[in-house]
Amino acid sequence: MSSTGRILVVEDDFDIANMLRIYFTGQGYSVEVASRGSDALTMCRSQLPDLIVLDIMLPDMDGYTVCRELRTTTRTKHIPIIFLTQKDERSDRIQGLELGADDYITKPFDIEELKLRVRRAIATYKHTNMTDPRTGLPSGKLIEEELLSLMRSGGNWSLALVGIDHMQPFTDTYGFVAADEVLRFAAILVNNIIEEHGTMNDFIGHAGSDSFVIISHTSSMSQLIDALRSRFQEDIRTHYNFMDAERGGIELAEGGTAPLMSLSVGVVSNQSSSFADIREITELAAELRRADQEAMQS
């Protein structure tokens, strides 16, 4: 992931899409292009962009429909959207903004102006602690808002606090850049597991330096967590060098071996417990995660 941010350009005009891809890549962004609205929605499910530049006129559905789908889906509702269109009618701008778009620019556009709008939209979300800059996942305020929404909802839900254990020895040995790669790997893995075992209204957040929050409305949270643990255990070895992976850990200077990274999980549910506020949810999940850590170490 680029340190500047990930942009998804949804544009069916090849020349415009290619120009935006080349220009913003040169500005330090990671850029993906979708020529159809359905492709854009699929790509957002696999890895969340930091911002979407969205054309209104698309071959399969209009940009308004894409925007509405993104804004009504839990996992994508926070992503900044800039509409890009030939239309210049006041009513079209109002419709886009009413659907939740963050900005609106018409063709032909000034690329420097678009660059500034993109930079401002991404910076605004990161500055207000909306997303974690390393993973692009919702953090801070967005997690709190989702928890408050849970307290008001009438449906069944489960919340999992997922932590990466033994990450500090890895960071000390391999460095912060390698550790950030682990966090990005974990974020993509959680997204993939939710795609396979959860629902589109499930929520994923980056709760802290080494922990993630999953809020799921699926009835099979235990299967989801089992799949996540198994996949993480299989794939995490690739982040170590050959000797550490074969040894099963990192040899410490003071003696002993730090195990390979693994996951510890605490799961709470409104079907088995009642909660008066969001603090009770997070405290119980943290307590259960600590118990899971102790069980694995014993």
Secondary structure, DSSP 8 states (H G I E B T S, - for coil): --SS-EEEEE-S-HHHHHHHHHHHHHTT-EEEEESSHHHHHHHHHHS--SEEEEES--SSS-HHHHHHHHHTSTTTTTS-EEEEES---HHHHHHHHHTT-SEEEESS--HHHHHHHHHHHHHHHHHTT-B-TTT--B-HHHHHHHHHHHHH--S--EEEEEEEETHHHHHHHH-HHHHHHHHHHHHHHHHHHHHHHS-TT-EEEE-SSSEEEEEE--S-HHHHHHHHHHHHHHHGGGGS-HHHHHHTEEE-TTSSEEE--EEEEEEEETTT---SSHHHHHHHHHHHHHHHHHHHH-
